[in-house]
């Protein structure tokens, strides 16, 4: 693994994203609009918005980065770009980590923008620490990117990559505590949700909002999200294919 090659890959991906306004709108504008819609839906019950909005700050980066990364990697494979790259000194680890770094930086911008809108315009309660809130959002985004890279190895077209969203993303959204607190779910659903990393990101976000100091559980949940993200990146590097079957 080379730091220089990883940085070069990240710079290339960021350059491609900069020239893709639709993807930037999906990542930066759509979450703000959806969060505003949530605030309007729960206008009559502001307490519900205060419970849901922190979870959404973790859900948004997870969804967008999973979608963008999986489609981008399949596109690189089907276009032949990936095969050409892997004939150069760049290795699979350099490529995967470069993608993770690029989308992590994009997620940082997304987290700052969405948190600013939520806290400054939509009246979300102040978290114990805004920087920690942003760190959790970025870790969740890297997790989404890592899972997207792993799923891309199973897809031969961009459409197939999108088809994995109901199987990989939807169950995590349903069971992360967004709609019902995990403690109020049926026992077997709570047990299943413990195997889903988005649950830990959602819990970390919820525990930060309204707290005077950062609870210890936030660091535990953040560590779980980070560990799974690293493991998923390693798996993505190991399963990365040069071309579609």
C-alpha positions in Angstrom: 0.0 0.0 0.0 1.3 3.5 -0.9 0.2 6.7 0.7 1.0 8.6 -2.5 -1.0 6.3 -4.7 -3.9 6.4 -2.2 -3.8 10.2 -2.3 -3.7 10.2 -6.1 -6.7 7.9 -6.3 -8.6 10.2 -3.8 -7.7 13.3 -5.9 -8.9 11.6 -9.1 -12.3 10.6 -7.5 -12.8 14.1 -6.1 -12.0 15.6 -9.5 -14.6 13.4 -11.1 -17.2 14.3 -8.4 -16.5 18.0 -8.9 -17.5 17.7 -12.5 -20.7 15.8 -11.6 -23.3 18.4 -10.4 -26.1 15.8 -10.1 -24.1 13.7 -7.7 -23.1 16.8 -5.7 -26.8 17.8 -5.5 -27.7 14.3 -4.3 -25.1 14.4 -1.6 -25.4 18.1 -0.5 -28.8 19.4 -1.4 -31.2 16.4 -1.2 -30.5 15.7 2.5 -31.2 19.3 3.4 -34.5 19.3 1.5 -35.5 15.9 3.0 -34.7 17.1 6.5 -36.8 20.2 5.9 -39.7 18.0 4.7 -39.4 15.9 7.9 -39.6 19.1 9.9 -42.8 20.1 8.0 -44.3 16.6 8.4 -43.8 16.7 12.2 -44.6 20.4 12.5 -47.6 19.6 14.8 -45.5 17.3 16.9 -42.1 19.0 17.3 -41.0 16.3 19.8 -41.2 13.7 17.1 -38.9 15.8 14.9 -36.4 16.2 17.7 -36.2 12.4 18.0 -36.1 11.6 14.3 -33.8 14.3 13.0 -30.6 13.2 14.8 -31.1 9.7 13.4 -31.5 11.1 9.9 -28.1 12.9 10.3 -26.6 9.4 10.3 -29.0 7.8 7.8 -28.4 10.4 5.0 -24.6 9.9 4.7 -25.0 6.1 4.9 -27.6 6.0 2.0 -25.9 8.5 -0.3 -22.4 7.2 0.0 -23.5 3.6 -0.4 -25.4 4.5 -3.6 -22.7 6.8 -5.1 -19.8 4.4 -4.3 -21.4 1.2 -5.5 -22.5 2.8 -8.8 -19.1 4.6 -9.3 -17.1 1.4 -8.8 -19.3 -0.7 -11.1 -19.0 2.1 -13.7 -15.2 2.0 -13.4 -15.2 -1.7 -13.9 -17.6 -1.8 -16.9 -15.8 1.0 -18.6 -12.5 -0.7 -18.3 -11.0 2.0 -16.2 -10.5 -0.3 -13.2 -8.7 -2.9 -15.3 -6.3 -0.2 -16.7 -5.6 1.2 -13.3 -4.7 -2.2 -11.9 -2.1 -2.7 -14.6 -0.2 0.2 -13.1 1.7 0.1 -9.8 -1.6 1.0 -7.9 -2.9 -1.9 -5.8 -6.3 -2.8 -4.7 -5.8 -1.4 -1.2 -4.6 1.9 -2.6 -7.7 2.0 -4.8 -10.2 1.1 -2.1 -8.6 3.4 0.5 -8.5 6.2 -2.0 -12.2 5.9 -2.6 -12.8 5.8 1.1 -10.7 8.9 1.6 -12.4 10.8 -1.2 -15.9 10.0 -0.1 -15.0 10.6 3.5 -14.0 14.2 2.6 -17.2 14.6 0.7 -19.1 13.3 3.7 -17.3 15.8 5.9 -18.7 18.6 3.7 -22.1 16.9 3.7 -22.2 16.6 7.5 -21.2 20.3 8.0 -23.9 21.5 5.5 -26.7 19.2 6.9 -25.8 19.9 10.5 -25.8 23.7 9.8 -29.2 23.5 8.3 -30.6 21.2 11.1 -29.2 23.3 13.9 -29.4 26.8 12.4 -32.6 26.7 10.4 -34.7 23.8 11.6 -34.4 24.2 15.3 -32.7 20.9 16.2 -31.5 20.9 19.8 -27.8 21.6 20.3 -25.7 18.4 20.6 -23.2 17.9 23.3 -20.5 18.4 20.7 -20.9 19.5 17.1 -17.5 18.2 16.1 -18.3 14.7 17.5 -21.6 14.8 15.7 -19.8 15.5 12.4 -17.2 12.7 13.2 -20.1 10.2 13.6 -21.7 11.4 10.4 -18.4 11.0 8.5 -17.7 7.5 10.0 -21.2 6.5 8.9 -20.6 7.8 5.4 -17.3 5.8 5.2 -19.3 2.8 6.4 -21.8 3.3 3.6 -18.9 3.7 1.1 -17.2 0.5 2.3 -20.4 -1.5 2.0 -21.0 0.0 -1.4 -17.6 -1.1 -2.5 -18.3 -4.6 -1.3 -21.6 -4.8 -3.0 -20.1 -3.5 -6.2 -18.2 -6.8 -6.5 -21.5 -8.6 -6.8 -22.9 -6.3 -9.5 -22.2 -6.4 -13.2 -24.2 -3.3 -14.1 -25.0 0.0 -12.4 -28.7 -1.0 -12.2 -27.7 -4.2 -10.3 -25.8 -2.0 -7.8 -28.9 0.0 -7.2 -30.9 -3.1 -6.7 -28.9 -4.0 -3.7 -30.2 -1.0 -1.7 -33.5 -2.8 -0.7 -31.4 -5.8 0.6 -28.6 -4.0 2.3 -29.8 -0.5 3.2 -33.6 -0.7 3.7 -33.5 -3.3 6.6 -30.9 -1.2 8.4 -33.1 2.0 8.1 -36.1 0.1 9.4 -34.3 -1.4 12.4 -31.9 1.4 13.4 -34.4 3.1 15.6 -35.6 5.8 13.2 -39.2 4.8 13.3 -39.4 3.0 16.6 -36.7 3.0 19.4 -34.9 -0.3 19.3 -35.8 -1.0 22.9 -39.5 -1.0 22.0 -39.1 -3.5 19.2 -39.9 -7.2 19.5 -37.1 -9.1 21.0 -36.0 -10.9 17.9 -36.0 -7.6 15.9 -33.9 -6.0 18.5 -31.5 -8.9 18.3 -31.3 -8.7 14.5 -30.7 -4.9 14.6 -27.6 -5.5 16.8 -25.9 -7.0 13.8 -26.6 -3.9 11.7 -24.0 -1.1 12.0 -26.4 1.7 11.2 -28.1 1.1 14.6 -24.9 2.1 16.4 -24.5 5.3 14.3 -28.2 6.2 15.0 -27.7 5.6 18.7 -24.6 7.8 18.8 -26.4 10.6 17.0 -29.5 10.4 19.3 -27.4 10.3 22.5 -25.5 13.5 21.4 -28.6 15.6 21.0 -29.6 17.5 24.1 -26.8 16.0 26.3 -24.6 18.3 28.3 -21.5 16.3 27.8 -20.6 13.6 25.3 -21.9 10.3 26.8 -19.4 7.4 27.0 -21.9 5.3 24.9 -21.3 7.6 22.0 -17.6 6.6 21.8 -18.5 3.0 22.1 -21.0 3.2 19.2 -18.5 5.3 17.2 -15.9 2.6 17.7 -18.3 -0.1 16.5 -19.1 1.9 13.3 -15.4 2.6 12.6 -14.4 -1.0 13.2 -17.1 -2.3 10.8 -16.1 0.3 8.2 -12.5 -0.7 8.3 -13.4 -4.4 8.1 -15.7 -3.7 5.1 -13.0 -1.7 3.4 -10.6 -4.6 3.9 -13.2 -7.0 2.5 -13.9 -4.7 -0.4 -10.1 -4.6 -1.3 -10.0 -8.4 -1.1 -13.0 -9.0 -3.3 -12.3 -6.2 -5.8 -12.6 -7.5 -9.4 -10.9 -6.0 -12.5 -13.8 -6.5 -14.8 -17.5 -7.5 -14.7 -18.2 -11.2 -15.5 
